[in-house]
Amino acid sequence: MRDAPPPPAAYRLDDQVGYLLRLAAQRHAAIFQARAEHGLTPTQFAALMRLRELGQASQNDLGRRTGLDGATVKGVVGRLTAKGLVLSAPDPADRRRNVLSLTAAGRRLAEEACRFGHEVSAATLAPLSPAERDSFVALLRRMT
């Protein structure tokens, strides 16, 4: 049997997971923006780093692996391509499809940005103890 929800009078916004996750995400975004020297948005940064991990991917696959919808990933890829960081070329295995990869400049920036990513994560998690950080990240992975 499931527990009954608390009565409406017991509802406090400050206790709600969605609200707290949004505040944490806003905090993380503010830290990212304050430290960003590379001129990338968080979604561009995620796409760049995922391509660094994968080597190459179709636009659809990149979107799935970064949690971006089709329209958003299209815009992100367009902006990264315009910056000379990403290259789109026909897939040798399927000419109907294009694959994305990092240019030499994209690879250099991605390698340099690793330090930045670690620093932003550390600053975001700074209020937590090392054990709490590990638990928090593990719980977030389970939720996603």
Secondary structure, 3 states (H helix, E strand, C coil): CCCCCCCHHHCCHHHCHHHHHHHHHHHHHHHHHHHCCCCCCHHHHHHHHHHHHHCEECHHHHHHHHCCCHHHHHHHHHHHHHCCCEEEEEECCEEEEEEEEECHHHHHHHHHHHHHHHHHHHHHHCCCCHHHHHHHHHHHHHHC
